């Protein structure tokens, strides 16, 4: 740390940190603050040989109401009946759910069939993260794989790929959920901000007339939604697009930097620089303004997809909040 001048890159190795979601907001700062340090991305190294054991950990014995039989039932991730607040949330779940990049290492120690099971399980938890399969932790290159991710600079997910990955039945603890929405009127942005605050800050799904959740009332047994990550591209009716990035309760609504196609003048894909993902080009070719896309990674959300979409349509699109 005696070096003078600017650093090119700072890597924080956080093996002992159970929850990276607590660290991300410290470095994810507003551009207006003029900080020279920004969060480039979160990389999680996954042990292909042992990850399923970690994800299937039984509920800790410290919980007073647990019995040996209950502990056994918690080790079965496909068991749909759970006590307390839902399926056991392990450290592995937290670290995978917050990742922008997943490095699936030790692939040489498992069979191709076992590797496929592991891939399906971890992408069901986090369908947004880029997945790289490695042996001995060796990646093909650093740039764009581990470094220079710019994960918080742009929203570049492919909705169809996310849907294909997010098999919610594979892991009931944390799920990747996708929503498709119509274009928003520009006047709906304050409603969008209020909707996000309710969902992310209060863990409630707002109704059109209040911030009282339809699934989280005191009389309901359904656990509150816990959103770990959220990304969205939302076209507006004035031919502009908003993007959303969120980690836990911290979120930003920004103007999209990707040029939108102009009707009658082609797709505009040729104006996208090489630094943009293939998704951005493909989305522009398919007329980005046709529908919005929201991806959520979190707990207690896999059974409320319809309620979340209805809440968004009523409270944001229709402005009934």
N, C-alpha and C positions, 0 to 999 in steps of 0.2 A: 504493500500500500504506500510505499515511499515514492512510487513513480509520479513524476510531474506531468501535467497536461491531461488531456482527455483519455478515457478508456475506450477501446473499440467495442468491448463486450464484457458484461459481467455475468458469470454463471453462478447461480446459487444451487449448491447440491444440498437437498433437503431430505435425506434419508430418514432422519429422526422426526420429521414433521408429518404428523398424521393427516392433517387437513390443509392442502395447498390453497383452499378457498379463503383462508384467513390471511394469506400472504399476498395474494394477487392485488387486492385493493391498495396496498401500500405503494405499488409501483405503477398502477394504472391511474395516471393523473390526467387532468384536463389540459389540453394543449395550450389553453390560455394562460396557464401558470408558467409556461416557458421553461419547464424542467428539461435538463439535458439527459435524463434517464427515463426510459419508458419501458413498459412491459412488452417484450417481444412475443412471448408464448410460454406455455407450460408443457414440459415433456415428461412423460411417465414411462419408466422402464418396467416392462412386465416380464415376469419369469414364466415362460411357456410350460415348464415342467411342474410348477407348484401353484400357479395362480388359481386354479379351480379349488384347491384346498383352502386357500386364503379367502376366496369368495364364499365358500361354504362353511365358514367358521360358525360353530354353534353360538347361541346368545351367551354373553358372559354370565358366569355363575353368581356375580354379585347381585343380580336382580332378585329381590326377596321372594317373589311369587313363583320363581322358576322351580320346576321339579325335574328329576332325571328324564322323565318321559317328554316333558316340554323341550328340554335341551335337545333331545334326539329329533324332535319334529322340526326344530329350527335349522338343523343341519341339512334338511332336504329343501333345496331352493324351489322345487316345483310344488311344494305343499302350499295350497292356496289359503289354508286356515292358519292365522297367526295371532299370537297374543300381543298385549301391550299396544304399541303404536304402529305395528306392521312388521315386515320381515327385518331381520337383523342387518343393520348397516355396518359393514366392516370398513376397516381402514383402506382395504383394496378398492372397495366401491367408491370411496371419496376420491382417492387418487386417480382412478380411471375416469370418473365423471367430470373432473375439472381439466383434463388434458386437452391440449390442442394437437399434440402428436403422441402417438403410442408406439413405443419401440418394443416389439414382441421378440424377446431374446431367447436364446437356448432352444431354438426351433429344431436343432439337430438332435435334441434329447427326447423328442416325442415322435410318434408315427405321423404320417400325413393325415390320418383319420383323427387322431388326437389333436393335432394342430388346427384342423378345421373346426372342431368343437370349441376349442379355446377362442378362435377368432370370432365365431358366432356369438359366444357368450359376452366377450368384452365389447364388441360392436353393438350388441343389444343394449348395453349400459350407456355407451357413448358412440352414437352414430355420426357425430360431427368430426371427430378427431381423425387426422391422417394416420394410417396404420402402416408400419414398416416391419417386415419380418427379417430378423438378423440372427447370426451365429457369432458368439463371442463378442456381442455388442458392436460389431463392425457395420457401419452404415456406408452406403455407396458414396456419399459426399456429405459435407456439413451444411453448406449453404442450401437453404430451402428444406432441409430435413431436420436439422437441429438448430441451425442459426438462421437469422434473417427470415423468420417466419411471418412477421407482421400480422400476427393472428388477431390483433385488436385494431388494425388499421382498416380492414375491409371485411365484408361478409361474403364468403365465396363457397357456400355449400351447394351441393347438387341435391335437390329435394328427393328425386327418385332414388338416388343412391342411399340417402339417409333412411328413406322408407324401407328399402330393401334390407338394410342392416338392422333396423330397430325392431326386432322380434321381441315384443314386450313379454311374451310368455316364457322366454328363456331365463329372465332374471326379474323377479317381482319386486326386488328392492329398489333399484333405480332404473328408470326407463327413458329412452329417447322417444319423444312424441312430436309429430309434425302436424301443422295446421295450414290450410290453404284459405286465403281470404280474398275478397274483391278489392279493387282499388279504393283508396280512401280519399275523401274530400279534404283539401288542405285545412279546413276548419276543424278537423277531427284530431289534430295533433295534441291539443290540451287534454282531450278525452283519452287519447292513447297514453299520455304521461300518467294520468290518474289511474288508468287500468293497470299499468305496470307497477305503480306504487302500491296498489292494493295487493297485487299478486306477489310481488317480490318482498315488500316491506312487511305486510301484514299476513302473508300466507293465506289470503282469502281470494275466492273467485267472486268478483263483484256482480251484483244484480243491476238492472237498469236504473233503479231508484235509490240505491244505497250501496254502501260498501260491505253489506252483510253477505257472506258467502252462502251459496245455495247448497254447498256440501260440507260446510265447516261450522254449522250452528251448534249450540251447546246440546241440542237434542239429537244430533246426528252422531253416529258411530264411525263415520268416514273420517280418517285422519286428514289433517290440513296438508295442502300441497306444499312441497319444499322444492323450490327451483334452484338448481345449482348453476346451470348455464342456460343462456337464451341467446339466440341469434335470429335476426329477421331481416328480410328485404321487403319493403312495403311500398309499392307504387302508388302515387297520388293521381288524382284525376286531372291534374294540370301538367302531366307528362314529366314530373320529377319523381324521385324515389328517395325514401328514407330507409336508413339501416339502423338496426338496434344491436348492441352488444351488452350482455349482462353477465356478471359473476355474482351470485348470491344477490344481495340487496343493492349492489352498485350497478347502474346502467347508464347508457348514453343513447340518445336519439340523434343521429347525424344525417347530413345530406350525403347521398351516395355519390362517390367520385367517379363511378363508371358511367360513361356517356349513355344516355337512353336513346333508343332508335327513334328516328323521326318518320312518321307515316309518309309513305310515298318516296322516300329517299334511300331505301335499302335498310339493311339491318344496323349499320353503324359499327359492325364488328371490327372493321378494318382500323378503326381509330383506337382500339384498345391496345395498350402497350404489352410487351412480352411479360412484364411483371404481373399482369393480371392472370388469374387462373383460367383454365379451359372452361370452367363452369360459367364465368362471367361472359365469355364469348358465346357459349351455347345458349345461355339465357337470353342474350340480346337477339340472337337469331330467332328465338321462339317468341319474340315480342314480350319483353320484360314487363311491360305495363299491363299485361292481361290479368295477373293475379299476384297476390302477396304470399309470402312464404315465411312461416314461423317455425323454428325448431326449439323445443324445450328439453332439457335434461334435468330430471329431478325425481323426487320420491313422492309416492301417493298420487301419481298423475295418470297412470295407464288406464284407469277405469273412468276418467272424467273428460275424455277427449271431446265428446259431444257437448258437455256442459261448458268447457273452456271456449269452444268455438261459438256457441250461442251467446256466451257472455261477451266475447269480443265483438260479434256482429251487432248486438244490441247496444252495448255501452260505448263502443268506439265508432263503428261504421254508421250506425243510426244516431249516434250522439245522444242516447237516452240516459246517460250517466248523470 
